[in-house]
Amino acid sequence: MTGLMHWASREARISWGFAAPGLLLLVIVMGFPLAYACLLSVSSYTLLKPAILPLVGVDNFATMMASERFWNATWLTVKYSVVTVAVQFVVGLGIALMLNRVVRTKPIYFAILTIPMAMSPVSVALIWRMLLQPNLGIVNHLMETMGLPRLDWLGSPNLALWTMAFIDIWQQMSFVVLILAAGLASLPREPYEAAEVDGARGWQQFWFITLPMLRPVAAITVIIQLINEFRTYDLPYVLTKGGPGTSTEVLSFFAYRQAFLGLSINEGAAAAFVLLVIVLAMTVVFFALLEKRAKG
Amino acid sequence: MTLKRILLAAAGLGAMMAAVPAHADEIVLRALMEDVPETQIIESLLPDFEKETGIKVEFEKIGYGDMHDKLVSQLVSPQSYYNLLEVDFLWAGEFPAAGWLADLKPFIAKSNYDITPFIPSTLDLLGRTEESLQILPMYNYSMGLIYRTDLLQDPKLQEAFKAATGKELAVPKTLADYVEISKFMKANAGVAGAAMQGQRGDPNSMEFSNYLFAAGGNYLGDGKKVVLDSPEGKVAIDLYVDNIKNGAQQGALSATLDDTLRLMCSGKAFSMVTYWWMLPQVDNAEKCPDVAGKVALSVMPGGHGESGGWGWGIPKNVSPEEQEAAWKFIQWVQSKDVSVARALQGHAPVRADTYTDAKVLEKYPYYKEAQDIVATGKSFPIFAYSAQYEDVLGTSLSQAGGGEVTTEDALKAAHKGLEELLAK
């Protein structure tokens, strides 16, 4: 027994030894910036007075919470993320299901689908900005030739956020499709064959077999995309600079504004930390629900 | 043995590199530049400087909106990648306050550089004090009105305008007249009355400043007291929002300088309140064949427009050799000869002797108007948080333009925002 314990602890030491370089790298790359951001968020560090001390406790958070613009940014971020991820998932799943039936030309579809994904969000935003230019852009020109009214895509406070969401969906959809298509391709054939013998129709197979079996992949896809959307920064930066008014000022843009325009790195770090906490909380709740459902 | 040799060789090489002092002619000057005609003009002359001094200069050209953050991240780092700085007057409060710039006075003294030809207002705009001079003027961007002469002289439009307003269709003398003509053009001439740059932030706050000064208002009064929320300020914001809603192009609230230039160039706008040096860009038969020969420049209706300018600075966080090389470049680029050579390509001078140069006036007679625009220009408030105030003011203007808040509330918010930032 003692020998076994000795062997196990030796095994554990070796395992830790092998894992140590990776863990150390993780601490340096992930842990240090996180801890530093946390420290900045409770400090008095600004670009004009770049000193951590004196520490100000939760003052930066309190200032931020008292700001109407912070709550506006938070609400916009939630609204934007939920809508973009929901549309990406529903439409993406539809496309993945269709692609699942394609056999011969599948690589061609996949190659086309990866194009938007391979483009940088800044390039995507610049291209769409030109396409949607109200006076000289091709989209309004085409709409006019079809007898439709010209729209002020990025200049209308009611439309700008949803235009941004559309562009985001256009770019991110490929990722969702590819992940879900991979998930669908990996599902076993036996349950479908059994269902066919039992006379289950297409939608019944989808609802009772495909969807439950796809749940882990779907959950991962949704959570990855939610995290991505919560961090959206490039699109509002290039397309609208948070405007018109504050209609596209999402949380990460708010944090940037505090840090680089307000020169208050401490307040920017506090906003970024709030963003991190929201994303972490969402991830934990999402996985807890998933686990509960799996057990149930 | 082999490893030992490699290590010895590396150590020897390192020691040699450390022992050899850096020469100016080995230094590469790197500057982050706004992608505007001024930069292209200087770029075309760079081979002369390189030939003269052996110092290579690299310009990284980007849009204005991205410059501030990119520069700040370099200036707060231990060593800046950019060793020559192009500094906007809006940062002339922030950069020196943060201690990021080297004082140019010792360089000026050492090289006996004569700064008297520089127009004094251009030096003041960039934060010159008795004690120090951290930014040397590069070019000015005072704003005025560029308008279409063909539309103004169109007999049908003249008749229709007279019938509608009882007034002659002529170059507007007041802000109210300008907005009235702009709205008329949109309704009757099949073009936008004004190509407006209403995107939140720098574009709309710069544009609005012209309306404010033209209406007789100001941001700061005596003793730096905020006076924005005034009857003149109210007139200015009302006319600004009226023009955004009824005179400007569709999409004005998201438009930037580039958008307005493209619109004006395509012949789809009557006017634009913009930087005076945009005239040669629009009045260019190659680039803008639809409007070339049909555009003119005037002082902002009301008599005063927004004044602005760029300057050269040298970061503190670069080596003394790089600083010397940067100063060599600044002296060269702002010398009389180079300034005239730049002006002959459309440069907006900061030296008085360039405006009065015979060759320059012969080629560009409108430099006389330009000098008036520069002389009558007023400045946006310059302090450590100018860039943030642009965002604060820009948000209020954008909200008013989009109908989210009233002009009264927008003006009050912009006034309060300025007070808060000045007290910060």
HADDOCK unambig.tbl for C-alpha pairs under 7 A between the chains (distance, minus, plus):
assign (segid A and resid 47 and name CA) (segid B and resid 98 and name CA) 6.85 0.50 0.50
assign (segid A and resid 48 and name CA) (segid B and resid 97 and name CA) 6.73 0.50 0.50
assign (segid A and resid 48 and name CA) (segid B and resid 98 and name CA) 4.62 0.50 0.50
assign (segid A and resid 134 and name CA) (segid B and resid 250 and name CA) 6.07 0.50 0.50
assign (segid A and resid 134 and name CA) (segid B and resid 251 and name CA) 5.65 0.50 0.50
assign (segid A and resid 135 and name CA) (segid B and resid 250 and name CA) 6.65 0.50 0.50
assign (segid A and resid 152 and name CA) (segid B and resid 250 and name CA) 6.33 0.50 0.50
assign (segid A and resid 152 and name CA) (segid B and resid 251 and name CA) 5.16 0.50 0.50
assign (segid A and resid 154 and name CA) (segid B and resid 251 and name CA) 6.98 0.50 0.50
assign (segid A and resid 154 and name CA) (segid B and resid 254 and name CA) 5.96 0.50 0.50
assign (segid A and resid 155 and name CA) (segid B and resid 251 and name CA) 4.78 0.50 0.50
assign (segid A and resid 155 and name CA) (segid B and resid 252 and name CA) 6.58 0.50 0.50
assign (segid A and resid 155 and name CA) (segid B and resid 253 and name CA) 4.75 0.50 0.50
assign (segid A and resid 155 and name CA) (segid B and resid 254 and name CA) 4.61 0.50 0.50
assign (segid A and resid 156 and name CA) (segid B and resid 402 and name CA) 6.80 0.50 0.50
assign (segid A and resid 157 and name CA) (segid B and resid 402 and name CA) 6.33 0.50 0.50
assign (segid A and resid 240 and name CA) (segid B and resid 254 and name CA) 6.24 0.50 0.50
assign (segid A and resid 241 and name CA) (segid B and resid 200 and name CA) 6.62 0.50 0.50
assign (segid A and resid 243 and name CA) (segid B and resid 200 and name CA) 5.69 0.50 0.50
assign (segid A and resid 244 and name CA) (segid B and resid 199 and name CA) 6.95 0.50 0.50
assign (segid A and resid 244 and name CA) (segid B and resid 200 and name CA) 6.37 0.50 0.50
assign (segid A and resid 244 and name CA) (segid B and resid 253 and name CA) 6.17 0.50 0.50
assign (segid A and resid 244 and name CA) (segid B and resid 254 and name CA) 6.70 0.50 0.50
assign (segid A and resid 244 and name CA) (segid B and resid 398 and name CA) 5.44 0.50 0.50
assign (segid A and resid 244 and name CA) (segid B and resid 399 and name CA) 6.57 0.50 0.50
assign (segid A and resid 244 and name CA) (segid B and resid 402 and name CA) 6.91 0.50 0.50
assign (segid A and resid 245 and name CA) (segid B and resid 200 and name CA) 6.93 0.50 0.50
assign (segid A and resid 245 and name CA) (segid B and resid 395 and name CA) 4.88 0.50 0.50
assign (segid A and resid 245 and name CA) (segid B and resid 396 and name CA) 6.71 0.50 0.50
assign (segid A and resid 245 and name CA) (segid B and resid 398 and name CA) 4.69 0.50 0.50
assign (segid A and resid 245 and name CA) (segid B and resid 399 and name CA) 4.26 0.50 0.50
assign (segid A and resid 246 and name CA) (segid B and resid 395 and name CA) 6.77 0.50 0.50
assign (segid A and resid 260 and name CA) (segid B and resid 69 and name CA) 6.33 0.50 0.50
assign (segid A and resid 261 and name CA) (segid B and resid 387 and name CA) 5.94 0.50 0.50
assign (segid A and resid 261 and name CA) (segid B and resid 388 and name CA) 4.74 0.50 0.50
assign (segid A and resid 262 and name CA) (segid B and resid 385 and name CA) 6.83 0.50 0.50
assign (segid A and resid 262 and name CA) (segid B and resid 388 and name CA) 5.40 0.50 0.50
